[in-house]
Amino acid sequence: KPKRMRTIFTMEQLERMEKEFAHQQYMVGTDRYFLAVELGLTETQVKVWFQNRRIKWRKQLLETQ
């Protein structure tokens, strides 16, 4: 299977997803669908961004302890 291209998010997309992440660390179901539609992304792109952001968030928590 061909390797997927890395997604380069726009500043607007990143700001919107960061805002949602600050509100809730998990984005599922219709919330994720509507956010993806609003940002012009696929649900998978939004899902993976949230997965990666949670990893970054946990790492930052550990570093501040």
CHARMM-style PDB file with segment names, atoms N, HN, CA, C and O in Angstrom:
ATOM      1  N   LYS     1       0.845  -1.194   0.000  1.00  0.00      PROA
ATOM      2  CA  LYS     1       0.000   0.000   0.000  1.00  0.00      PROA
ATOM      3  C   LYS     1       0.880   1.243   0.000  1.00  0.00      PROA
ATOM      4  O   LYS     1       1.943   1.241   0.621  1.00  0.00      PROA
ATOM      5  N   PRO     2       0.464   2.290  -0.675  1.00  0.00      PROA
ATOM      6  CA  PRO     2       1.299   3.492  -0.751  1.00  0.00      PROA
ATOM      7  C   PRO     2       1.324   4.241   0.583  1.00  0.00      PROA
ATOM      8  O   PRO     2       0.342   4.253   1.325  1.00  0.00      PROA
ATOM      9  N   LYS     3       2.465   4.864   0.866  1.00  0.00      PROA
ATOM     10  HN  LYS     3       3.263   4.854   0.263  1.00  0.00      PROA
ATOM     11  CA  LYS     3       2.616   5.634   2.102  1.00  0.00      PROA
ATOM     12  C   LYS     3       1.783   6.914   1.990  1.00  0.00      PROA
ATOM     13  O   LYS     3       1.775   7.577   0.952  1.00  0.00      PROA
ATOM     14  N   ARG     4       1.086   7.245   3.074  1.00  0.00      PROA
ATOM     15  HN  ARG     4       1.093   6.706   3.917  1.00  0.00      PROA
ATOM     16  CA  ARG     4       0.280   8.469   3.070  1.00  0.00      PROA
ATOM     17  C   ARG     4       1.163   9.696   3.173  1.00  0.00      PROA
ATOM     18  O   ARG     4       2.218   9.670   3.807  1.00  0.00      PROA
ATOM     19  N   MET     5       0.719  10.761   2.546  1.00  0.00      PROA
ATOM     20  HN  MET     5      -0.138  10.782   2.031  1.00  0.00      PROA
ATOM     21  CA  MET     5       1.430  12.035   2.658  1.00  0.00      PROA
ATOM     22  C   MET     5       1.174  12.620   4.043  1.00  0.00      PROA
ATOM     23  O   MET     5       0.081  12.488   4.595  1.00  0.00      PROA
ATOM     24  N   ARG     6       2.193  13.266   4.593  1.00  0.00      PROA
ATOM     25  HN  ARG     6       3.080  13.374   4.144  1.00  0.00      PROA
ATOM     26  CA  ARG     6       2.058  13.922   5.881  1.00  0.00      PROA
ATOM     27  C   ARG     6       1.149  15.146   5.711  1.00  0.00      PROA
ATOM     28  O   ARG     6       1.303  15.911   4.760  1.00  0.00      PROA
ATOM     29  N   THR     7       0.211  15.321   6.632  1.00  0.00      PROA
ATOM     30  HN  THR     7       0.086  14.699   7.405  1.00  0.00      PROA
ATOM     31  CA  THR     7      -0.717  16.452   6.560  1.00  0.00      PROA
ATOM     32  C   THR     7      -0.073  17.694   7.159  1.00  0.00      PROA
ATOM     33  O   THR     7       0.436  17.659   8.279  1.00  0.00      PROA
ATOM     34  N   ILE     8      -0.096  18.772   6.421  1.00  0.00      PROA
ATOM     35  HN  ILE     8      -0.510  18.800   5.511  1.00  0.00      PROA
ATOM     36  CA  ILE     8       0.363  20.061   6.936  1.00  0.00      PROA
ATOM     37  C   ILE     8      -0.892  20.869   7.274  1.00  0.00      PROA
ATOM     38  O   ILE     8      -1.643  21.272   6.387  1.00  0.00      PROA
ATOM     39  N   PHE     9      -1.102  21.095   8.564  1.00  0.00      PROA
ATOM     40  HN  PHE     9      -0.492  20.767   9.285  1.00  0.00      PROA
ATOM     41  CA  PHE     9      -2.296  21.821   9.000  1.00  0.00      PROA
ATOM     42  C   PHE     9      -2.069  23.322   8.892  1.00  0.00      PROA
ATOM     43  O   PHE     9      -0.958  23.809   9.098  1.00  0.00      PROA
ATOM     44  N   THR    10      -3.131  24.047   8.568  1.00  0.00      PROA
ATOM     45  HN  THR    10      -4.034  23.651   8.401  1.00  0.00      PROA
ATOM     46  CA  THR    10      -3.047  25.512   8.528  1.00  0.00      PROA
ATOM     47  C   THR    10      -3.108  26.041   9.957  1.00  0.00      PROA
ATOM     48  O   THR    10      -3.502  25.324  10.877  1.00  0.00      PROA
ATOM     49  N   MET    11      -2.715  27.303  10.134  1.00  0.00      PROA
ATOM     50  HN  MET    11      -2.395  27.885   9.386  1.00  0.00      PROA
ATOM     51  CA  MET    11      -2.778  27.917  11.463  1.00  0.00      PROA
ATOM     52  C   MET    11      -4.215  27.919  11.989  1.00  0.00      PROA
ATOM     53  O   MET    11      -4.445  27.705  13.179  1.00  0.00      PROA
ATOM     54  N   GLU    12      -5.171  28.160  11.102  1.00  0.00      PROA
ATOM     55  HN  GLU    12      -4.984  28.333  10.136  1.00  0.00      PROA
ATOM     56  CA  GLU    12      -6.577  28.188  11.511  1.00  0.00      PROA
ATOM     57  C   GLU    12      -7.022  26.812  12.017  1.00  0.00      PROA
ATOM     58  O   GLU    12      -7.706  26.704  13.035  1.00  0.00      PROA
ATOM     59  N   GLN    13      -6.623  25.766  11.291  1.00  0.00      PROA
ATOM     60  HN  GLN    13      -6.068  25.853  10.464  1.00  0.00      PROA
ATOM     61  CA  GLN    13      -6.985  24.406  11.709  1.00  0.00      PROA
ATOM     62  C   GLN    13      -6.358  24.080  13.060  1.00  0.00      PROA
ATOM     63  O   GLN    13      -7.022  23.537  13.944  1.00  0.00      PROA
ATOM     64  N   LEU    14      -5.073  24.414  13.217  1.00  0.00      PROA
ATOM     65  HN  LEU    14      -4.535  24.855  12.500  1.00  0.00      PROA
ATOM     66  CA  LEU    14      -4.380  24.126  14.474  1.00  0.00      PROA
ATOM     67  C   LEU    14      -5.005  24.886  15.642  1.00  0.00      PROA
ATOM     68  O   LEU    14      -5.223  24.322  16.715  1.00  0.00      PROA
ATOM     69  N   GLU    15      -5.290  26.166  15.426  1.00  0.00      PROA
ATOM     70  HN  GLU    15      -5.113  26.625  14.555  1.00  0.00      PROA
ATOM     71  CA  GLU    15      -5.888  26.978  16.493  1.00  0.00      PROA
ATOM     72  C   GLU    15      -7.233  26.409  16.920  1.00  0.00      PROA
ATOM     73  O   GLU    15      -7.540  26.351  18.111  1.00  0.00      PROA
ATOM     74  N   ARG    16      -8.031  25.991  15.949  1.00  0.00      PROA
ATOM     75  HN  ARG    16      -7.781  26.038  14.982  1.00  0.00      PROA
ATOM     76  CA  ARG    16      -9.361  25.444  16.248  1.00  0.00      PROA
ATOM     77  C   ARG    16      -9.253  24.125  17.008  1.00  0.00      PROA
ATOM     78  O   ARG    16      -9.986  23.897  17.971  1.00  0.00      PROA
ATOM     79  N   MET    17      -8.331  23.251  16.571  1.00  0.00      PROA
ATOM     80  HN  MET    17      -7.737  23.436  15.789  1.00  0.00      PROA
ATOM     81  CA  MET    17      -8.170  21.964  17.251  1.00  0.00      PROA
ATOM     82  C   MET    17      -7.580  22.148  18.646  1.00  0.00      PROA
ATOM     83  O   MET    17      -7.968  21.442  19.577  1.00  0.00      PROA
ATOM     84  N   GLU    18      -6.649  23.085  18.802  1.00  0.00      PROA
ATOM     85  HN  GLU    18      -6.333  23.658  18.046  1.00  0.00      PROA
ATOM     86  CA  GLU    18      -6.089  23.367  20.134  1.00  0.00      PROA
ATOM     87  C   GLU    18      -7.178  23.886  21.074  1.00  0.00      PROA
ATOM     88  O   GLU    18      -7.210  23.538  22.255  1.00  0.00      PROA
ATOM     89  N   LYS    19      -8.067  24.719  20.539  1.00  0.00      PROA
ATOM     90  HN  LYS    19      -8.042  25.002  19.580  1.00  0.00      PROA
ATOM     91  CA  LYS    19      -9.178  25.250  21.343  1.00  0.00      PROA
ATOM     92  C   LYS    19     -10.078  24.105  21.812  1.00  0.00      PROA
ATOM     93  O   LYS    19     -10.480  24.064  22.975  1.00  0.00      PROA
ATOM     94  N   GLU    20     -10.393  23.180  20.910  1.00  0.00      PROA
ATOM     95  HN  GLU    20     -10.067  23.213  19.965  1.00  0.00      PROA
ATOM     96  CA  GLU    20     -11.209  22.019  21.273  1.00  0.00      PROA
ATOM     97  C   GLU    20     -10.486  21.139  22.280  1.00  0.00      PROA
ATOM     98  O   GLU    20     -11.099  20.618  23.212  1.00  0.00      PROA
ATOM     99  N   PHE    21      -9.173  20.972  22.090  1.00  0.00      PROA
ATOM    100  HN  PHE    21      -8.675  21.394  21.333  1.00  0.00      PROA
ATOM    101  CA  PHE    21      -8.388  20.129  22.990  1.00  0.00      PROA
ATOM    102  C   PHE    21      -8.372  20.712  24.402  1.00  0.00      PROA
ATOM    103  O   PHE    21      -8.428  19.969  25.382  1.00  0.00      PROA
ATOM    104  N   ALA    22      -8.297  22.037  24.507  1.00  0.00      PROA
ATOM    105  HN  ALA    22      -8.252  22.640  23.711  1.00  0.00      PROA
ATOM    106  CA  ALA    22      -8.314  22.688  25.819  1.00  0.00      PROA
ATOM    107  C   ALA    22      -9.642  22.429  26.526  1.00  0.00      PROA
ATOM    108  O   ALA    22      -9.705  22.352  27.753  1.00  0.00      PROA
ATOM    109  N   HSD    23     -10.698  22.298  25.730  1.00  0.00      PROA
ATOM    110  HN  HSD    23     -10.648  22.361  24.733  1.00  0.00      PROA
ATOM    111  CA  HSD    23     -12.037  22.052  26.261  1.00  0.00      PROA
ATOM    112  C   HSD    23     -12.233  20.581  26.608  1.00  0.00      PROA
ATOM    113  O   HSD    23     -12.779  20.254  27.662  1.00  0.00      PROA
ATOM    114  N   GLN    24     -11.786  19.693  25.718  1.00  0.00      PROA
ATOM    115  HN  GLN    24     -11.343  19.959  24.861  1.00  0.00      PROA
ATOM    116  CA  GLN    24     -11.903  18.249  25.948  1.00  0.00      PROA
ATOM    117  C   GLN    24     -10.776  17.530  25.215  1.00  0.00      PROA
ATOM    118  O   GLN    24     -10.537  17.772  24.032  1.00  0.00      PROA
ATOM    119  N   GLN    25     -10.088  16.645  25.932  1.00  0.00      PROA
ATOM    120  HN  GLN    25     -10.282  16.449  26.894  1.00  0.00      PROA
ATOM    121  CA  GLN    25      -8.931  15.956  25.352  1.00  0.00      PROA
ATOM    122  C   GLN    25      -9.329  14.821  24.408  1.00  0.00      PROA
ATOM    123  O   GLN    25      -8.502  14.345  23.629  1.00  0.00      PROA
ATOM    124  N   TYR    26     -10.581  14.388  24.472  1.00  0.00      PROA
ATOM    125  HN  TYR    26     -11.253  14.774  25.104  1.00  0.00      PROA
ATOM    126  CA  TYR    26     -11.045  13.305  23.606  1.00  0.00      PROA
ATOM    127  C   TYR    26     -12.156  13.815  22.697  1.00  0.00      PROA
ATOM    128  O   TYR    26     -13.130  14.402  23.167  1.00  0.00      PROA
ATOM    129  N   MET    27     -12.006  13.592  21.408  1.00  0.00      PROA
ATOM    130  HN  MET    27     -11.214  13.115  21.026  1.00  0.00      PROA
ATOM    131  CA  MET    27     -12.989  14.041  20.419  1.00  0.00      PROA
ATOM    132  C   MET    27     -13.510  12.804  19.691  1.00  0.00      PROA
ATOM    133  O   MET    27     -12.766  12.143  18.966  1.00  0.00      PROA
ATOM    134  N   VAL    28     -14.791  12.497  19.888  1.00  0.00      PROA
ATOM    135  HN  VAL    28     -15.395  13.034  20.477  1.00  0.00      PROA
ATOM    136  CA  VAL    28     -15.359  11.284  19.281  1.00  0.00      PROA
ATOM    137  C   VAL    28     -16.712  11.569  18.637  1.00  0.00      PROA
ATOM    138  O   VAL    28     -17.322  12.616  18.852  1.00  0.00      PROA
ATOM    139  N   GLY    29     -17.156  10.603  17.843  1.00  0.00      PROA
ATOM    140  HN  GLY    29     -16.660   9.753  17.669  1.00  0.00      PROA
ATOM    141  CA  GLY    29     -18.506  10.626  17.285  1.00  0.00      PROA
ATOM    142  C   GLY    29     -18.823  11.834  16.442  1.00  0.00      PROA
ATOM    143  O   GLY    29     -18.021  12.274  15.619  1.00  0.00      PROA
ATOM    144  N   THR    30     -20.024  12.368  16.667  1.00  0.00      PROA
ATOM    145  HN  THR    30     -20.676  12.011  17.336  1.00  0.00      PROA
ATOM    146  CA  THR    30     -20.498  13.483  15.839  1.00  0.00      PROA
ATOM    147  C   THR    30     -19.655  14.736  16.045  1.00  0.00      PROA
ATOM    148  O   THR    30     -19.488  15.525  15.115  1.00  0.00      PROA
ATOM    149  N   ASP    31     -19.116  14.932  17.258  1.00  0.00      PROA
ATOM    150  HN  ASP    31     -19.252  14.291  18.014  1.00  0.00      PROA
ATOM    151  CA  ASP    31     -18.247  16.094  17.498  1.00  0.00      PROA
ATOM    152  C   ASP    31     -17.053  16.069  16.555  1.00  0.00      PROA
ATOM    153  O   ASP    31     -16.714  17.074  15.931  1.00  0.00      PROA
ATOM    154  N   ARG    32     -16.422  14.901  16.461  1.00  0.00      PROA
ATOM    155  HN  ARG    32     -16.697  14.084  16.968  1.00  0.00      PROA
ATOM    156  CA  ARG    32     -15.252  14.764  15.587  1.00  0.00      PROA
ATOM    157  C   ARG    32     -15.646  14.950  14.120  1.00  0.00      PROA
ATOM    158  O   ARG    32     -14.931  15.597  13.355  1.00  0.00      PROA
ATOM    159  N   TYR    33     -16.775  14.384  13.741  1.00  0.00      PROA
ATOM    160  HN  TYR    33     -17.356  13.858  14.363  1.00  0.00      PROA
ATOM    161  CA  TYR    33     -17.260  14.506  12.360  1.00  0.00      PROA
ATOM    162  C   TYR    33     -17.476  15.975  11.990  1.00  0.00      PROA
ATOM    163  O   TYR    33     -17.000  16.436  10.953  1.00  0.00      PROA
ATOM    164  N   PHE    34     -18.197  16.705  12.846  1.00  0.00      PROA
ATOM    165  HN  PHE    34     -18.584  16.330  13.688  1.00  0.00      PROA
ATOM    166  CA  PHE    34     -18.506  18.101  12.529  1.00  0.00      PROA
ATOM    167  C   PHE    34     -17.261  18.986  12.552  1.00  0.00      PROA
ATOM    168  O   PHE    34     -17.153  19.922  11.761  1.00  0.00      PROA
ATOM    169  N   LEU    35     -16.325  18.697  13.450  1.00  0.00      PROA
ATOM    170  HN  LEU    35     -16.412  17.936  14.093  1.00  0.00      PROA
ATOM    171  CA  LEU    35     -15.071  19.453  13.465  1.00  0.00      PROA
ATOM    172  C   LEU    35     -14.292  19.204  12.169  1.00  0.00      PROA
ATOM    173  O   LEU    35     -13.745  20.137  11.580  1.00  0.00      PROA
ATOM    174  N   ALA    36     -14.245  17.953  11.734  1.00  0.00      PROA
ATOM    175  HN  ALA    36     -14.690  17.195  12.213  1.00  0.00      PROA
ATOM    176  CA  ALA    36     -13.543  17.608  10.489  1.00  0.00      PROA
ATOM    177  C   ALA    36     -14.172  18.333   9.297  1.00  0.00      PROA
ATOM    178  O   ALA    36     -13.464  18.894   8.461  1.00  0.00      PROA
ATOM    179  N   VAL    37     -15.495  18.317   9.226  1.00  0.00      PROA
ATOM    180  HN  VAL    37     -16.070  17.861   9.905  1.00  0.00      PROA
ATOM    181  CA  VAL    37     -16.195  19.001   8.126  1.00  0.00      PROA
ATOM    182  C   VAL    37     -15.904  20.498   8.167  1.00  0.00      PROA
ATOM    183  O   VAL    37     -15.613  21.110   7.139  1.00  0.00      PROA
ATOM    184  N   GLU    38     -15.983  21.078   9.353  1.00  0.00      PROA
ATOM    185  HN  GLU    38     -16.219  20.580  10.188  1.00  0.00      PROA
ATOM    186  CA  GLU    38     -15.741  22.516   9.513  1.00  0.00      PROA
ATOM    187  C   GLU    38     -14.333  22.904   9.058  1.00  0.00      PROA
ATOM    188  O   GLU    38     -14.136  23.964   8.464  1.00  0.00      PROA
ATOM    189  N   LEU    39     -13.357  22.039   9.342  1.00  0.00      PROA
ATOM    190  HN  LEU    39     -13.517  21.179   9.826  1.00  0.00      PROA
ATOM    191  CA  LEU    39     -11.963  22.348   9.026  1.00  0.00      PROA
ATOM    192  C   LEU    39     -11.525  21.851   7.649  1.00  0.00      PROA
ATOM    193  O   LEU    39     -10.402  22.117   7.219  1.00  0.00      PROA
ATOM    194  N   GLY    40     -12.410  21.132   6.962  1.00  0.00      PROA
ATOM    195  HN  GLY    40     -13.321  20.916   7.312  1.00  0.00      PROA
ATOM    196  CA  GLY    40     -12.048  20.599   5.652  1.00  0.00      PROA
ATOM    197  C   GLY    40     -11.052  19.457   5.733  1.00  0.00      PROA
ATOM    198  O   GLY    40     -10.237  19.270   4.829  1.00  0.00      PROA
ATOM    199  N   LEU    41     -11.118  18.686   6.823  1.00  0.00      PROA
ATOM    200  HN  LEU    41     -11.780  18.837   7.558  1.00  0.00      PROA
ATOM    201  CA  LEU    41     -10.230  17.542   7.029  1.00  0.00      PROA
ATOM    202  C   LEU    41     -11.053  16.264   7.080  1.00  0.00      PROA
ATOM    203  O   LEU    41     -12.283  16.309   7.113  1.00  0.00      PROA
ATOM    204  N   THR    42     -10.368  15.119   7.085  1.00  0.00      PROA
ATOM    205  HN  THR    42      -9.369  15.082   7.058  1.00  0.00      PROA
ATOM    206  CA  THR    42     -11.078  13.854   7.277  1.00  0.00      PROA
ATOM    207  C   THR    42     -11.168  13.581   8.779  1.00  0.00      PROA
ATOM    208  O   THR    42     -10.406  14.137   9.570  1.00  0.00      PROA
ATOM    209  N   GLU    43     -12.110  12.718   9.156  1.00  0.00      PROA
ATOM    210  HN  GLU    43     -12.729  12.266   8.513  1.00  0.00      PROA
ATOM    211  CA  GLU    43     -12.220  12.334  10.569  1.00  0.00      PROA
ATOM    212  C   GLU    43     -10.933  11.680  11.045  1.00  0.00      PROA
ATOM    213  O   GLU    43     -10.513  11.873  12.186  1.00  0.00      PROA
ATOM    214  N   THR    44     -10.309  10.905  10.164  1.00  0.00      PROA
ATOM    215  HN  THR    44     -10.650  10.749   9.237  1.00  0.00      PROA
ATOM    216  CA  THR    44      -9.063  10.225  10.531  1.00  0.00      PROA
ATOM    217  C   THR    44      -7.966  11.235  10.849  1.00  0.00      PROA
ATOM    218  O   THR    44      -7.206  11.043  11.798  1.00  0.00      PROA
ATOM    219  N   GLN    45      -7.879  12.300  10.070  1.00  0.00      PROA
ATOM    220  HN  GLN    45      -8.497  12.456   9.299  1.00  0.00      PROA
ATOM    221  CA  GLN    45      -6.871  13.332  10.333  1.00  0.00      PROA
ATOM    222  C   GLN    45      -7.104  13.982  11.698  1.00  0.00      PROA
ATOM    223  O   GLN    45      -6.155  14.229  12.441  1.00  0.00      PROA
ATOM    224  N   VAL    46      -8.364  14.257  12.023  1.00  0.00      PROA
ATOM    225  HN  VAL    46      -9.135  14.056  11.419  1.00  0.00      PROA
ATOM    226  CA  VAL    46      -8.695  14.855  13.318  1.00  0.00      PROA
ATOM    227  C   VAL    46      -8.394  13.858  14.435  1.00  0.00      PROA
ATOM    228  O   VAL    46      -7.821  14.228  15.459  1.00  0.00      PROA
ATOM    229  N   LYS    47      -8.776  12.601  14.245  1.00  0.00      PROA
ATOM    230  HN  LYS    47      -9.242  12.300  13.413  1.00  0.00      PROA
ATOM    231  CA  LYS    47      -8.540  11.556  15.252  1.00  0.00      PROA
ATOM    232  C   LYS    47      -7.048  11.422  15.560  1.00  0.00      PROA
ATOM    233  O   LYS    47      -6.650  11.392  16.725  1.00  0.00      PROA
ATOM    234  N   VAL    48      -6.233  11.344  14.519  1.00  0.00      PROA
ATOM    235  HN  VAL    48      -6.556  11.368  13.573  1.00  0.00      PROA
ATOM    236  CA  VAL    48      -4.791  11.172  14.707  1.00  0.00      PROA
ATOM    237  C   VAL    48      -4.180  12.411  15.360  1.00  0.00      PROA
ATOM    238  O   VAL    48      -3.292  12.286  16.203  1.00  0.00      PROA
ATOM    239  N   TRP    49      -4.646  13.610  14.979  1.00  0.00      PROA
ATOM    240  HN  TRP    49      -5.367  13.712  14.294  1.00  0.00      PROA
ATOM    241  CA  TRP    49      -4.135  14.829  15.605  1.00  0.00      PROA
ATOM    242  C   TRP    49      -4.411  14.801  17.110  1.00  0.00      PROA
ATOM    243  O   TRP    49      -3.531  15.132  17.904  1.00  0.00      PROA
ATOM    244  N   PHE    50      -5.619  14.410  17.507  1.00  0.00      PROA
ATOM    245  HN  PHE    50      -6.334  14.140  16.862  1.00  0.00      PROA
ATOM    246  CA  PHE    50      -5.958  14.338  18.929  1.00  0.00      PROA
ATOM    247  C   PHE    50      -5.131  13.272  19.644  1.00  0.00      PROA
ATOM    248  O   PHE    50      -4.706  13.485  20.780  1.00  0.00      PROA
ATOM    249  N   GLN    51      -4.896  12.129  18.999  1.00  0.00      PROA
ATOM    250  HN  GLN    51      -5.241  11.956  18.077  1.00  0.00      PROA
ATOM    251  CA  GLN    51      -4.050  11.086  19.598  1.00  0.00      PROA
ATOM    252  C   GLN    51      -2.650  11.632  19.861  1.00  0.00      PROA
ATOM    253  O   GLN    51      -2.104  11.473  20.953  1.00  0.00      PROA
ATOM    254  N   ASN    52      -2.078  12.275  18.849  1.00  0.00      PROA
ATOM    255  HN  ASN    52      -2.521  12.404  17.962  1.00  0.00      PROA
ATOM    256  CA  ASN    52      -0.728  12.819  18.988  1.00  0.00      PROA
ATOM    257  C   ASN    52      -0.679  13.944  20.010  1.00  0.00      PROA
ATOM    258  O   ASN    52       0.294  14.067  20.753  1.00  0.00      PROA
ATOM    259  N   ARG    53      -1.723  14.763  20.053  1.00  0.00      PROA
ATOM    260  HN  ARG    53      -2.514  14.663  19.449  1.00  0.00      PROA
ATOM    261  CA  ARG    53      -1.767  15.887  21.002  1.00  0.00      PROA
ATOM    262  C   ARG    53      -1.863  15.383  22.438  1.00  0.00      PROA
ATOM    263  O   ARG    53      -1.271  15.973  23.341  1.00  0.00      PROA
ATOM    264  N   ARG    54      -2.610  14.285  22.658  1.00  0.00      PROA
ATOM    265  HN  ARG    54      -3.091  13.806  21.923  1.00  0.00      PROA
ATOM    266  CA  ARG    54      -2.683  13.704  24.005  1.00  0.00      PROA
ATOM    267  C   ARG    54      -1.321  13.184  24.452  1.00  0.00      PROA
ATOM    268  O   ARG    54      -0.958  13.314  25.621  1.00  0.00      PROA
ATOM    269  N   ILE    55      -0.571  12.601  23.531  1.00  0.00      PROA
ATOM    270  HN  ILE    55      -0.865  12.495  22.582  1.00  0.00      PROA
ATOM    271  CA  ILE    55       0.776  12.115  23.864  1.00  0.00      PROA
ATOM    272  C   ILE    55       1.661  13.289  24.274  1.00  0.00      PROA
ATOM    273  O   ILE    55       2.381  13.215  25.270  1.00  0.00      PROA
ATOM    274  N   LYS    56       1.603  14.369  23.501  1.00  0.00      PROA
ATOM    275  HN  LYS    56       1.018  14.429  22.692  1.00  0.00      PROA
ATOM    276  CA  LYS    56       2.378  15.576  23.803  1.00  0.00      PROA
ATOM    277  C   LYS    56       1.961  16.153  25.160  1.00  0.00      PROA
ATOM    278  O   LYS    56       2.808  16.586  25.942  1.00  0.00      PROA
ATOM    279  N   TRP    57       0.659  16.156  25.432  1.00  0.00      PROA
ATOM    280  HN  TRP    57      -0.029  15.804  24.797  1.00  0.00      PROA
ATOM    281  CA  TRP    57       0.099  16.684  26.677  1.00  0.00      PROA
ATOM    282  C   TRP    57       0.594  15.874  27.880  1.00  0.00      PROA
ATOM    283  O   TRP    57       1.010  16.443  28.889  1.00  0.00      PROA
ATOM    284  N   ARG    58       0.546  14.534  27.765  1.00  0.00      PROA
ATOM    285  HN  ARG    58       0.208  14.072  26.945  1.00  0.00      PROA
ATOM    286  CA  ARG    58       1.019  13.672  28.859  1.00  0.00      PROA
ATOM    287  C   ARG    58       2.513  13.862  29.102  1.00  0.00      PROA
ATOM    288  O   ARG    58       2.967  13.880  30.246  1.00  0.00      PROA
ATOM    289  N   LYS    59       3.269  14.004  28.020  1.00  0.00      PROA
ATOM    290  HN  LYS    59       2.900  13.989  27.091  1.00  0.00      PROA
ATOM    291  CA  LYS    59       4.716  14.210  28.130  1.00  0.00      PROA
ATOM    292  C   LYS    59       5.001  15.518  28.867  1.00  0.00      PROA
ATOM    293  O   LYS    59       5.895  15.575  29.712  1.00  0.00      PROA
ATOM    294  N   GLN    60       4.243  16.565  28.547  1.00  0.00      PROA
ATOM    295  HN  GLN    60       3.518  16.519  27.860  1.00  0.00      PROA
ATOM    296  CA  GLN    60       4.422  17.857  29.214  1.00  0.00      PROA
ATOM    297  C   GLN    60       4.071  17.754  30.697  1.00  0.00      PROA
ATOM    298  O   GLN    60       4.729  18.366  31.538  1.00  0.00      PROA
ATOM    299  N   LEU    61       3.024  16.972  31.020  1.00  0.00      PROA
ATOM    300  HN  LEU    61       2.489  16.474  30.338  1.00  0.00      PROA
ATOM    301  CA  LEU    61       2.646  16.777  32.423  1.00  0.00      PROA
ATOM    302  C   LEU    61       3.772  16.110  33.200  1.00  0.00      PROA
ATOM    303  O   LEU    61       4.091  16.524  34.315  1.00  0.00      PROA
ATOM    304  N   LEU    62       4.372  15.080  32.618  1.00  0.00      PROA
ATOM    305  HN  LEU    62       4.113  14.743  31.713  1.00  0.00      PROA
ATOM    306  CA  LEU    62       5.462  14.366  33.280  1.00  0.00      PROA
ATOM    307  C   LEU    62       6.681  15.259  33.474  1.00  0.00      PROA
ATOM    308  O   LEU    62       7.357  15.169  34.499  1.00  0.00      PROA
ATOM    309  N   GLU    63       6.967  16.114  32.507  1.00  0.00      PROA
ATOM    310  HN  GLU    63       6.418  16.188  31.675  1.00  0.00      PROA
ATOM    311  CA  GLU    63       8.140  16.990  32.592  1.00  0.00      PROA
ATOM    312  C   GLU    63       7.978  18.075  33.651  1.00  0.00      PROA
ATOM    313  O   GLU    63       8.972  18.560  34.192  1.00  0.00      PROA
ATOM    314  N   THR    64       6.749  18.459  33.954  1.00  0.00      PROA
ATOM    315  HN  THR    64       5.942  18.065  33.515  1.00  0.00      PROA
ATOM    316  CA  THR    64       6.528  19.518  34.945  1.00  0.00      PROA
ATOM    317  C   THR    64       6.483  18.981  36.374  1.00  0.00      PROA
ATOM    318  O   THR    64       6.415  19.758  37.327  1.00  0.00      PROA
ATOM    319  N   GLN    65       6.522  17.662  36.525  1.00  0.00      PROA
ATOM    320  HN  GLN    65       6.578  17.032  35.751  1.00  0.00      PROA
ATOM    321  CA  GLN    65       6.479  17.084  37.883  1.00  0.00      PROA
ATOM    322  C   GLN    65       7.867  16.969  38.476  1.00  0.00      PROA
ATOM    323  OT1 GLN    65       8.018  16.505  39.607  1.00  0.00      PROA
TER     324      GLN     65
END
